[in-house]
Amino acid sequence: MNTEPVIMVQIAEHKWTMDALYEACQMAHHMNARIALISLIPTLHASWLGTDLPYAHFDALDDELEIYEAMLDDFDVPYTSLLFQYMSLSEALAQAAEHVQADVVFARIPASGIPFWQHFQEWSLHRRFAQENRQWIQDAGDDSIPAVTERVLSEVAHHASV
């Protein structure tokens, strides 16, 4: 059984991603964790899922990915980079976290023109992560990060002893 904790980091807006990745790297060192760097690619049509069509407009993603991977290399943190296509961002975040078996998730739902919709998506995702025993960190620099690290370390130690 693999007991190595996994920290998932969503690639979002550049500054937020850099801050989140920095926090995740520090957390990974304390937890002996690996990082799953997740690029989420929106798909306009369900029939495009699983094809190369959604990638046509994301050439800049390669440059961004190189920057983030260089940071991970500088921190000497084991990582994997994955691409996911999606129709629903909140569902994609939940499925990606499940796919990589994340213990901690650095992700954000972008602001919406309909504030209620954004709050609903955040509430729904928070509820799902809580049911799956995943810690969701929306804001890099969050004061709860040391507490999250401690909680995940104790859970990993508990599962290793069982």
FENLINLIN-V333470 format. One record per backbone hydrogen bond with DSSP energy under -0.5 kcal/mol. NH is the residue of the N-H (numbers start at 1). CO is the residue of the C=O. If there is no record, write none. Layout:
nh=NH co=CO
nh=NH co=CO
This chain:
nh=3 co=1
nh=7 co=34
nh=8 co=6
nh=8 co=104
nh=9 co=36
nh=10 co=106
nh=11 co=38
nh=12 co=10
nh=17 co=13
nh=18 co=14
nh=19 co=15
nh=20 co=16
nh=21 co=17
nh=22 co=18
nh=23 co=19
nh=24 co=20
nh=25 co=21
nh=26 co=22
nh=27 co=23
nh=28 co=24
nh=29 co=25
nh=30 co=26
nh=31 co=27
nh=32 co=28
nh=33 co=28
nh=34 co=5
nh=35 co=78
nh=36 co=7
nh=37 co=35
nh=37 co=80
nh=38 co=9
nh=38 co=36
nh=39 co=37
nh=39 co=82
nh=40 co=38
nh=41 co=39
nh=41 co=84
nh=42 co=40
nh=43 co=86
nh=48 co=45
nh=49 co=45
nh=49 co=46
nh=51 co=48
nh=55 co=52
nh=56 co=53
nh=57 co=54
nh=58 co=55
nh=61 co=58
nh=62 co=59
nh=63 co=59
nh=64 co=60
nh=65 co=61
nh=66 co=62
nh=67 co=63
nh=68 co=64
nh=69 co=65
nh=70 co=66
nh=71 co=67
nh=72 co=68
nh=73 co=69
nh=74 co=70
nh=75 co=71
nh=76 co=72
nh=76 co=73
nh=77 co=72
nh=80 co=35
nh=82 co=37
nh=84 co=39
nh=86 co=41
nh=92 co=88
nh=93 co=89
nh=94 co=90
nh=95 co=91
nh=96 co=92
nh=97 co=93
nh=98 co=94
nh=99 co=95
nh=100 co=96
nh=101 co=97
nh=101 co=98
nh=102 co=97
nh=103 co=6
nh=104 co=6
nh=105 co=135
nh=106 co=8
nh=107 co=105
nh=107 co=137
nh=110 co=108
nh=115 co=113
nh=117 co=114
nh=118 co=114
nh=119 co=115
nh=120 co=116
nh=121 co=117
nh=122 co=118
nh=123 co=119
nh=124 co=120
nh=125 co=121
nh=126 co=122
nh=127 co=123
nh=128 co=124
nh=129 co=125
nh=130 co=126
nh=131 co=127
nh=132 co=128
nh=133 co=130
nh=134 co=129
nh=135 co=103
nh=136 co=134
nh=137 co=105
nh=137 co=135
nh=138 co=136
nh=140 co=138
nh=142 co=139
nh=145 co=142
nh=148 co=144
nh=149 co=145
nh=150 co=146
nh=151 co=147
nh=152 co=148
nh=153 co=149
nh=154 co=150
nh=155 co=151
nh=156 co=152
nh=157 co=153
nh=158 co=154
nh=159 co=155
nh=160 co=156
nh=161 co=157
nh=162 co=158
